[in-house]
Each structure stands twice: as structure tokens, then as C-alpha cells.
Amino acid sequence: MSGTDAVMRRVFAVREREAMDAATEAALAGLAARVRELTEAVVHTAVDPAEAAAVAAEVAALAARLNAARRAEPPIARIGGNGLVRQLANPVSGALNPVAPPVEIEFTPDGGVRTAFTLNGVYEGPPSFVHGGVSAMVLDQLLGAAAAANGTPGMTATLELRYRRPTPWGVPLTATAKVSRAEGRKTWADAVIAGPDGRTTVEATAMFIMPVGAHGDGGSSGDVADGDAPRG
Ligand SMILES: CCCCCCCCCCCC(=O)SCCNC(=O)CCNC(=O)[C@H](O)C(C)(C)COP(=O)(O)OP(=O)(O)OC[C@H]1O[C@@H](n2cnc3c(N)ncnc32)[C@H](O)[C@@H]1OP(=O)(O)O
């Protein structure tokens, strides 16, 4: 077990949930992708009320089929190959969660993290632009990943946003994050979202605190319940 792996397990009290084979994971990722399309269709549809009611009945039947075999918790919070928590149903990055855009985070050679993503009309706040809370959610996840990439993961204690320009939906966006300072159990990181023109739309600064016990001192793991994983 790598050092980062061990710290992540203690910070987020990660335990393997019910194992999922690759075929099931791929099938559920495909299902989530179709549900994302369905969600976008619902937001944009202009069908008449009778058709909307008919589709609603079909969707209710589909939900009942899925609930016929139901997990008590979202699937799998485990350590991925990069030594960090891989949460298949994370609401930002989880391929198995239809709510997630999803935003795929990668590591940069400078020790930070980055992502390239597009948000659709499902995430609209002000007309034509992304909801500010959605930007905050993406940045919280990205900043958390930066703290983890630094080997100092933690729970988000503070998250400060500066909305410099509206963030448009339906166009390619990029976001980066990097740790600026780590002291004791606290880690500070900065992040930005940029539009297709490269201009910053949102800046963020966050402070993460490693829960007591995460250093393996025999204490509890703070408020992170067993089986919990990072939540944004
Ligand atoms: C690729 C995939 C990667 C995956 C990478 C993972 C990505 C994860 C991204 C999502 C992360 C989240 O959203 S996490 C979910 C949102 N966050 C939460 O729910 C956190 C809830 N809060 C907590 O659990 C707790 O309050 C903690 C752990 C943050 C702190 O509790 P604690 O450890 O008991 O803290 P405590 O001993 O009292 O204080 C320690 C020091 O920190 C200060 N302090 C404590 N709380 C705060 C605070 N909120 N804001 C400022 N300062 C604080 C105290 O004054 C003290 O300072 P001094 O006296 O020492 O100076």
C-alpha cells in the first residue's frame, strides 16, 4: 500500500463496498450515459402534456425495474490505480452517476490537477450560463483532488469563490487546481475555471483539514463515517 493510498483510506475511512466486476461497471456507465441524455431531453423537451405524461409512466416503470435489485449505498468507494479515492457514483466525476457531467480529473506534471469538460443546459443558472453552485461543486472536487495529489487529502473546511465572468454552458471549459501551502492537518489550494477563450470565469480557494486520526495516531476518523468517501 503506498503512503498516499494509506492516508486516503484513513481520511475518508474508505472500505471496499460490494465488489463490482468490469462488465457490470461498463453496463452501469452506459446506463448512466443514457440517463444523462434523458435528463437533458427532459430539460429541453417541447412535447405536449399527454406525451410527457406517457413518457413519465414509462420512466416510472424503468425506475421500478432498477429498484428490483438495489444496493443500500452507492457503488464502490475504493482506491484507484493512482492511489486516490475512486468514487464511481461521485456527483462530479462518477461515470455511474447520471447527475455527474462527468468531469474527469487528470494529474499534471507540476503536481496539480486539471480537467477539460463541457456542461450542458441541465446545469444552467442564469440564462445561457452555468449555475454558480455547479461551478462551486466542480471546483470543490478539483481542489480536493489537488490536495489528495499533494499527499495531504482532507475534508473541505472552507471554499471561497470569486465569480469573475459568467461561465457559458455548451462550450469547452478547462479547470486547474494546485496546492499552495500545507501546514499540519491543513492544506490550502487554488483553482480556476476558464472559458474557451482561456479567460478565467471563476477563481476558488479552499482549505482542507485532515480529520483527527488520519495520521494513524489511533484516534477516530473525525466525522467521516465508516464507508464514507469524499463528498462535494
Ligand atoms: C481523482 C479523485 C480524487 C478524489 C479526491 C477527493 C475530492 C474530495 C472533494 C470533496 C470534498 C468535500 O466536499 S468534503 C465534504 C464537505 N466538507 C465537510 O463536510 C466537512 C465537515 N467538517 C468536518 O468534518 C470537520 O469540521 C473538519 C474535519 C473540517 C475539522 O474538524 P476537526 O478536525 O475536528 O477540527 P478541529 O480540531 O476543531 O480544528 C482544527 C483546526 O482547524 C480549524 N478549523 C476547523 N474547522 C474549520 C473550518 N470549517 N474553517 C476554518 N477553520 C477550521 C480550527 O480552528 C483549528 O485551527 P487551529 O486552532 O489548529 O489553528
The ligand as an SDF file (V2000), in Angstrom:
LIG
                    3D

 61 63  0  0  0  0  0  0  0  0999 V2000
   -9.2300   11.8240   -8.7270 C   0  0  0  0  0  0  0  0  0  0  0  0
  -10.1130   11.6510   -7.4920 C   0  0  0  0  0  0  0  0  0  0  0  0
   -9.5880   12.3680   -6.2750 C   0  0  0  0  0  0  0  0  0  0  0  0
  -10.5660   12.4560   -5.1720 C   0  0  0  0  0  0  0  0  0  0  0  0
  -10.1730   13.4950   -4.2130 C   0  0  0  0  0  0  0  0  0  0  0  0
  -11.2070   13.8160   -3.2290 C   0  0  0  0  0  0  0  0  0  0  0  0
  -12.0020   15.0110   -3.5910 C   0  0  0  0  0  0  0  0  0  0  0  0
  -12.8640   15.4370   -2.4750 C   0  0  0  0  0  0  0  0  0  0  0  0
  -13.6220   16.6880   -2.8150 C   0  0  0  0  0  0  0  0  0  0  0  0
  -14.8500   16.8370   -1.9770 C   0  0  0  0  0  0  0  0  0  0  0  0
  -14.5030   17.2030   -0.5730 C   0  0  0  0  0  0  0  0  0  0  0  0
  -15.7220   17.6000    0.2040 C   0  0  0  0  0  0  0  0  0  0  0  0
  -16.5910   18.2100   -0.2800 O   0  0  0  0  0  0  0  0  0  0  0  0
  -15.8110   17.1020    1.8020 S   0  0  0  0  0  0  0  0  0  0  0  0
  -17.4770   17.4940    2.2630 C   0  0  0  0  0  0  0  0  0  0  0  0
  -17.6640   18.9430    2.7330 C   0  0  0  0  0  0  0  0  0  0  0  0
  -16.9610   19.1660    3.9750 N   0  0  0  0  0  0  0  0  0  0  0  0
  -17.4260   18.6880    5.1500 C   0  0  0  0  0  0  0  0  0  0  0  0
  -18.4910   18.1090    5.2650 O   0  0  0  0  0  0  0  0  0  0  0  0
  -16.5370   18.9420    6.3720 C   0  0  0  0  0  0  0  0  0  0  0  0
  -17.3340   18.9570    7.6560 C   0  0  0  0  0  0  0  0  0  0  0  0
  -16.4700   19.3470    8.7460 N   0  0  0  0  0  0  0  0  0  0  0  0
  -15.6700   18.4230    9.3530 C   0  0  0  0  0  0  0  0  0  0  0  0
  -15.7210   17.1940    9.0820 O   0  0  0  0  0  0  0  0  0  0  0  0
  -14.7600   18.9320   10.4250 C   0  0  0  0  0  0  0  0  0  0  0  0
  -15.2520   20.1650   10.8870 O   0  0  0  0  0  0  0  0  0  0  0  0
  -13.3370   19.1040    9.9190 C   0  0  0  0  0  0  0  0  0  0  0  0
  -12.7070   17.7200    9.5600 C   0  0  0  0  0  0  0  0  0  0  0  0
  -13.2290   20.0090    8.6670 C   0  0  0  0  0  0  0  0  0  0  0  0
  -12.4920   19.7630   11.0200 C   0  0  0  0  0  0  0  0  0  0  0  0
  -12.7840   19.0900   12.1940 O   0  0  0  0  0  0  0  0  0  0  0  0
  -11.6540   18.8570   13.2800 P   0  0  0  0  0  0  0  0  0  0  0  0
  -10.5530   18.0390   12.7020 O   0  0  0  0  0  0  0  0  0  0  0  0
  -12.3400   18.3210   14.4960 O   0  0  0  0  0  0  0  0  0  0  0  0
  -11.1420   20.3360   13.5100 O   0  0  0  0  0  0  0  0  0  0  0  0
  -10.6310   20.9770   14.8540 P   0  0  0  0  0  0  0  0  0  0  0  0
   -9.7110   20.0080   15.5550 O   0  0  0  0  0  0  0  0  0  0  0  0
  -11.7900   21.5300   15.6220 O   0  0  0  0  0  0  0  0  0  0  0  0
   -9.8250   22.2210   14.3060 O   0  0  0  0  0  0  0  0  0  0  0  0
   -8.5420   22.0670   13.7280 C   0  0  0  0  0  0  0  0  0  0  0  0
   -8.1160   23.4250   13.2530 C   0  0  0  0  0  0  0  0  0  0  0  0
   -8.8670   23.7550   12.0610 O   0  0  0  0  0  0  0  0  0  0  0  0
   -9.6630   24.9330   12.2960 C   0  0  0  0  0  0  0  0  0  0  0  0
  -10.9420   24.6950   11.6580 N   0  0  0  0  0  0  0  0  0  0  0  0
  -11.7700   23.6570   11.8560 C   0  0  0  0  0  0  0  0  0  0  0  0
  -12.8320   23.7160   11.0410 N   0  0  0  0  0  0  0  0  0  0  0  0
  -12.6730   24.8260   10.3110 C   0  0  0  0  0  0  0  0  0  0  0  0
  -13.4420   25.4320    9.2780 C   0  0  0  0  0  0  0  0  0  0  0  0
  -14.5600   24.8920    8.8350 N   0  0  0  0  0  0  0  0  0  0  0  0
  -12.9900   26.5820    8.7510 N   0  0  0  0  0  0  0  0  0  0  0  0
  -11.8280   27.1380    9.1670 C   0  0  0  0  0  0  0  0  0  0  0  0
  -11.0520   26.5960   10.1420 N   0  0  0  0  0  0  0  0  0  0  0  0
  -11.4730   25.4550   10.7030 C   0  0  0  0  0  0  0  0  0  0  0  0
   -9.7470   25.0670   13.8090 C   0  0  0  0  0  0  0  0  0  0  0  0
   -9.9400   26.3930   14.1850 O   0  0  0  0  0  0  0  0  0  0  0  0
   -8.3820   24.5610   14.2100 C   0  0  0  0  0  0  0  0  0  0  0  0
   -7.4340   25.5660   13.9290 O   0  0  0  0  0  0  0  0  0  0  0  0
   -6.0900   25.7430   14.8080 P   0  0  0  0  0  0  0  0  0  0  0  0
   -6.5590   26.0140   16.1910 O   0  0  0  0  0  0  0  0  0  0  0  0
   -5.3490   24.4430   14.6670 O   0  0  0  0  0  0  0  0  0  0  0  0
   -5.3960   26.8930   14.1470 O   0  0  0  0  0  0  0  0  0  0  0  0
  1  2  1  0
  2  3  1  0
  3  4  1  0
  4  5  1  0
  5  6  1  0
  6  7  1  0
  7  8  1  0
  8  9  1  0
  9 10  1  0
 10 11  1  0
 11 12  1  0
 12 13  2  0
 12 14  1  0
 14 15  1  0
 15 16  1  0
 16 17  1  0
 17 18  1  0
 18 19  2  0
 18 20  1  0
 20 21  1  0
 21 22  1  0
 22 23  1  0
 23 24  2  0
 23 25  1  0
 25 26  1  0
 25 27  1  0
 27 28  1  0
 27 29  1  0
 27 30  1  0
 30 31  1  0
 31 32  1  0
 32 33  2  0
 32 34  1  0
 32 35  1  0
 35 36  1  0
 36 37  2  0
 36 38  1  0
 36 39  1  0
 39 40  1  0
 40 41  1  0
 41 42  1  0
 41 56  1  0
 42 43  1  0
 43 44  1  0
 43 54  1  0
 44 45  1  0
 44 53  1  0
 45 46  2  0
 46 47  1  0
 47 48  1  0
 47 53  2  0
 48 49  1  0
 48 50  2  0
 50 51  1  0
 51 52  2  0
 52 53  1  0
 54 55  1  0
 54 56  1  0
 56 57  1  0
 57 58  1  0
 58 59  2  0
 58 60  1  0
 58 61  1  0
M  END
$$$$
